[in-house]
Amino acid sequence: MSVDLEKILRPTDAEMEPYEPKYMMLASGEAVVVRQVFRDEIPDLLKHVEPLIHVERDFYDLVAARVYAELLGYYQYRFQDQYVLALQVDGELAAIVNGREVKPGLGLSLHTLALRRGLRIGAHGFAAKMEYHIDTLGHDEVLIVAESPIGFRRWMIEYKLEKRFDIPHELGGVPSWALTRELFDNARSKLVVGRRPVPTELLEKAMEKILPPSDPPTPALDPLAATRAMYDPTATALVQQRWEMEKGAGNA
């Protein structure tokens, strides 16, 4: 008897309510659209994520590698119950956020990848997916971890997340933190922004095509950037080292 292996290998996704697009105004005066990206658009994201795998600063290399694998798994039907949201400014890709439903009532945050730094675009993307988990999917808790100091400040501290250290997170098996419905409601007024519906012209521009980011993160010229991101986020040690080098050059 022949066996259709694809039916065995392919997970059965739960039926999840789609994300309703929204938009918000950035401090720069630009409008950013947050919308759901479906399977047929994933190749348009992959080509912009791949270069970030080589950016050894602020853990972009690690996060980009994991996001690439998650998106590819979703595209090839090897990742269960994942959703993907994109943030676009005038059609340009500014951030990617994703997560999944673990079971009814429980969500899991995967990643927040900003392709445009500044203006809190990553923070807006994270807030949008938490809104999706709590308000649309009806999750009572969302399990979260951070891979960088910036992520820890943005998620754990700003949202005052609760420890769930008895629950290993799917990202590396590290201890989880949790955003509860109560915590989200407490943070909603100051961290969650945006309007619906999205003006037709803005939404059509975003849906037409995912344009390349105009100013994506790039590898640092400084060879110590990776070390600085991991052990010295403030760059104090590097600045002091440069001062010493400049002083020595002046005395030569």
N, C-alpha and C positions, 0 to 999 in steps of 0.2 A: 504494500500500500504506500503510495506516495504521500509525503507530508509537506505541506506548505510552510516552510520554515519562517517565512516573513510574518505569517500570522502569529507564530510563537514569539518571535523576537520583538515584534512591534508592540509597545504598550498601548493599553486602552485608555485614552484620555477621558477624564470626567467632563461633563458639560459645565462650562463656566460662563457666566454672563460676560459679554464683551465690555471692554473699557470704553466709557464715553469720553470722547476727546474734550480737551479744554485748552485754554490759552491764558497767558499772563504777561504782563509788561515787566521787562527787566529794567534795572537802574539805568541802562544805556538808552532807554527809550524804545528798544526793539521788542517785538512780540515773539514769544516762544510758544509753539504748539506742542502739546503732549498728546500722542495718539498711539494706538496699539499697532504693532507690526505683526503681520501674519506670516505663515510659513513661506509663501512664494517670494517674500521680500527679504528673507534672511541673507541670501547672497549679496544683496546691496549693503548689508551691514558688515559682513565678514571682511570685505576688502578694506574697510576703514579701521577695523579692529586689529587686523594682522600686523600693521606697522608698529602698533603700540607694544607688541610683545618684546620689542627691542629697546624700549625706553626704560632705562634703569634709573628711575627716579620716582619717589613717592609710591613705590610698589606697582607702578603701571604695568611692568612686565608680567608680574604674577597675576594681577587682576585681568589683564587683557588675554593672557593664555587661558585662564579659566572661562572667561566670557566666550572666547572663540569656541572652546570645546562645548559649552552649554548651547550656544546658538547652532553649532553644527549638529549636535545631538538632537535638538528640536527639529531642525530641517530634515534630518534623515530618520525621523521617527524612532529615536533612541533615548528620548528624555520625556518623562511622564508629567503631564499637567503643568507645563511651563507656559508662562505668558511673557511677552516682550513689549516694552513701551519705548518709543523714541521721542526725543525732544528735538525740535527743528526750529531754526531761526531763518526765516525767508527760504525755507526748503533745505538749508544746510543742516547736516547732522551735528547736534550739539551735545547729546548725551544718550546713553542706552541704559535702561534699568530693566531688571528681570527678576522673576521669582516663581514660586509654584505653590500649588495647594497640596499639602501633605495628606490631609483628610478633612472632612467637613468640620469647620470651626477652627482649623489650624492651618496657618500659612507659613511659608518660609521665604525669606528674602535671600536672593542669590547675590546680585551685584548691582552697583551703581558706577557706571563708567562715564566720566565727563570727557568729552572730546574738545570742549572749549572751557578754558579755565576762567575763574572769576565769575562775578555776577550771581553766584550761588546757584548756578544751573544744575549742578549735581544734587544740591540740597533740595531744589524744587522737584527734581525727578524722584528722589527718595520719598518725599512727601506725597507725590502723586501715586506712587505704587502702594504706600501704606493706606492711602485713601481707598484705593481699589480693593485691597485686602479687607479692610474693616467695613466700608460702606457698601461695596458691591458684592463681594464674595461672602460677606457675613462672617468673617473670621473673628474669633474672640481673642486670639493671640497670633503674633507673627514672630518666628524665631529669627534672630539676627546675629551676625558676627561682623567684625571689621578686620581688614588686613593691614590697614595703615593708621598712623596716628591721626591723620586728618579725618578718616572715617570714624574713628573712636570718638573724636570730639563732636562730630556732626550727629552721630546716631546715639551713642550711649549717654553722652552728657546732655546734649540739647533736648533729647526726648525723655531723659531720666529713666532709661530702660531698667527693667528688673532682671536680676540674675536668674538664669535657669541652668546653673552649672552642672546639674545632674543629667542634662540632655546634651549629648554630643551633636554638634551641628554637622550637616552633610558636607560642609566645606572644610575638609581636613580633620573632622572629628573633634574640633576644639569646643570648649564649653559655650553654650548658647546664652544669649540675652533675649529678652522678650519685650515686645511692645504690646501692651494690653489695650483693650478698647477704652478703658478709663484713662490710661496715659495718653492715648491718641486724642481723646476728646479734650483733655487738658491742654494739649499742645496745638490743637486745631486753629485757634484764633491767631496765633503768632507765627506758625510755621507752615500752614497749609494755605496756599493762595491759588487763584485762578477763577476763570469765569466760563460758563457754558450758556448757550451753545457757542461754538467757534464761528466767527464770521465766515461766510461762504468762501470769500476770496482767500482768506488765510488757510482754511482747511484744504481747499483745492490745491493750493501751492504745495502744501505738505504731502498730500496724497499723490500728487503728480509724479514726483521722483525724489528719492533721497539723495541730495547733493552732497559732495565731499565737504568735510569741515574745512573752513578757510584758514584756521590757525590751530591745528591739532598739537598736542604735546609732542615734543621731539626729544631725542637723546640729549642729555646735558653735555656741554663742551667740557665741563669739569669732570675729570676721571674719578673724583672722589664723591660724585653726586649720589651714587648708590649707597655708599657707606654712610653718607650724611643722612639720607632719608631713613636709614634703618636705626642708626644709633644717636644721631644728633639733628633732629628735625629743625632746630633753630639756626643751624650752621655756625654756631658760636666758635666751635673748635677750628673750623675752616677759616673763618675770618681772622682769628688770632694767628693761625699758621701763615696766612698771607701777609699779615703785618710783620711778622718775624722775617719772612723772606724779603719783603721790601726793605726792611731795616738793614738786613744783611747786605743787600745789593747796594744800598746807599753808602755803606761803610767800606765796600770793596775798593 
